Amino acid sequence: MKNGLYIVSTPIGNLGDISSRAIKTLGESDIIICENPKHSLKLLSKLDIKKKLISLHDYNEENIIDKIKDHLDNKKLSLISDAGSPLISDPGYKLVRHCVLNNIYITVVPGASSITSALQLSTIPINEYKFLGFVPKTKKGIGDFINLLKHSTCTSVFFISTHKVLLFLELISTILPDRKIAVCKELTKINEKVFVGPSIEVYNKFNKSPKNSLGEFVIVVEEEITNKKKSLSGLTPDIIKIIDKLLGKFSLTDTVEIVHRIGNIGKKEIYKKALDIQNEK
């Protein structure tokens, strides 16, 4: 291992998800930078790794950089978070920036991410999505946050605390009752559970037991429904005329591709209409 900084992902719940490379990197590090040393010690003890730990938070990051900057050139340092991939709604970007600006070796040891896991389990399209961090803490803030989701043009994924999840579901079921959502609880852990469906249905299922509100949560919300319908139902008379003209010059496949690009319409719908026009001739 070279001297420098290693950004190491740790499990989000299941210890079996840590990679052999992550274990090797942590084992060969001289110093491990973490959020909560007490929390990180539990993981390191299970891995039989004993290293010097330095706590890094938003309020002390610049002081820690000043404290360890001399070590970055001649020691191996690892950066971990309490769980999952470091820097995602966690401190560390200033440290990474310092390394880049000072030509210090830095690399990533990838691994578990609750964001990726939630998206994969959501049954919601994820070709395009945005990560929004943590939901605001106040009722007004949560309401404003949900109103922003009203016109979102892509899937949204975000974190929410156990104390606010029920309030969030109550509000979104009122503001956007038909919007499809996925509430992912305790990912990779024994009590993992995913609630999927229109927000009003998810809220009703979720609200049946107080135990459902306990744990760590990632929520995924589908894009604005009207935008989705518009993109799939855009075969106006003008578009149909364009399809007809293109079929006289191009193949069926090329026509579908051209109309898809210029009209932002689903390829299956274009293909069906183009095939109908072609068969009528």
MOQUI-V356662 format. One record per residue. N is the residue number from 1. SS is DSSP state (A for helix, B for strand, O for the rest). BURIAL is 1 if it has 9 or more other ideal C-beta (glycine too) atoms within 8 Angstrom, else 0. Layout:
# MOQUI-V356662
n->[N N]
ss->[SS SS]
burial->[BURIAL BURIAL]
This chain:
# MOQUI-V356662
n->[1 2 3 4 5 6 7 8 9 10 11 12 13 14 15 16 17 18 19 20 21 22 23 24 25 26 27 28 29 30 31 32 33 34 35 36 37 38 39 40 41 42 43 44 45 46 47 48 49 50 51 52 53 54 55 56 57 58 59 60 61 62 63 64 65 66 67 68 69 70 71 72 73 74 75 76 77 78 79 80 81 82 83 84 85 86 87 88 89 90 91 92 93 94 95 96 97 98 99 100 101 102 103 104 105 106 107 108 109 110 111 112 113 114 115 116 117 118 119 120 121 122 123 124 125 126 127 128 129 130 131 132 133 134 135 136 137 138 139 140 141 142 143 144 145 146 147 148 149 150 151 152 153 154 155 156 157 158 159 160 161 162 163 164 165 166 167 168 169 170 171 172 173 174 175 176 177 178 179 180 181 182 183 184 185 186 187 188 189 190 191 192 193 194 195 196 197 198 199 200 201 202 203 204 205 206 207 208 209 210 211 212 213 214 215 216 217 218 219 220 221 222 223 224 225 226 227 228 229 230 231 232 233 234 235 236 237 238 239 240 241 242 243 244 245 246 247 248 249 250 251 252 253 254 255 256 257 258 259 260 261 262 263 264 265 266 267 268 269 270 271 272 273 274 275 276 277 278 279 280 281]
ss->[O O O B B B B B O B O O O O A A A O O A A A A A A A A A O O B B B B O O A A A A A A A A A A O O O O O B B B B O O O O O A A A A A A A A O O A A A A O B B B B O O O O B O O O O O O O O A A A A A A A A A O O O O B B B B O O O O A A A A A A A A O O O O O O O B B B B B B O O O O A A A A A A A A A A A O O O O O B B B B B B O O O O A A A A A A A A A A A O O O O B B B B B B O O O O O O O B B B B B B A A A A A A A A O O O A A A A O O O B B B B B O O O A A A A A A A A O O O O A A A A A A A A A A A O O O O A A A A A A A A A A A A O O O A A A A A A A A A A A A A A O]
burial->[0 0 1 1 1 1 1 1 1 1 1 1 1 0 0 0 1 1 1 0 0 1 1 0 1 1 0 0 1 0 1 1 1 1 1 0 0 0 1 1 1 0 1 1 0 0 1 0 1 0 1 0 1 1 1 1 0 0 0 1 1 0 0 1 1 0 0 1 1 0 1 1 0 0 1 1 1 1 1 1 1 0 1 1 1 1 1 1 0 1 1 1 0 1 1 1 0 1 1 1 0 0 0 1 0 1 0 0 1 0 1 1 1 1 1 0 1 1 1 0 1 1 0 1 0 1 0 0 1 0 0 0 0 0 1 0 0 0 0 0 1 1 1 1 1 1 0 0 1 1 0 1 0 0 1 1 1 1 1 1 1 1 0 1 1 1 1 1 1 1 1 1 1 0 1 1 1 0 1 1 1 1 1 1 1 1 1 1 1 0 0 1 0 1 1 1 1 1 1 1 0 1 1 1 1 1 1 0 0 0 0 1 1 0 1 0 1 1 1 1 1 1 1 1 1 0 1 1 0 0 1 1 0 1 1 0 0 0 1 1 0 1 1 1 0 1 1 0 0 0 0 1 0 1 1 1 1 1 1 1 0 0 1 0 1 0 1 0 1 1 1 0 1 1 1 0 1 1 0 0 0]
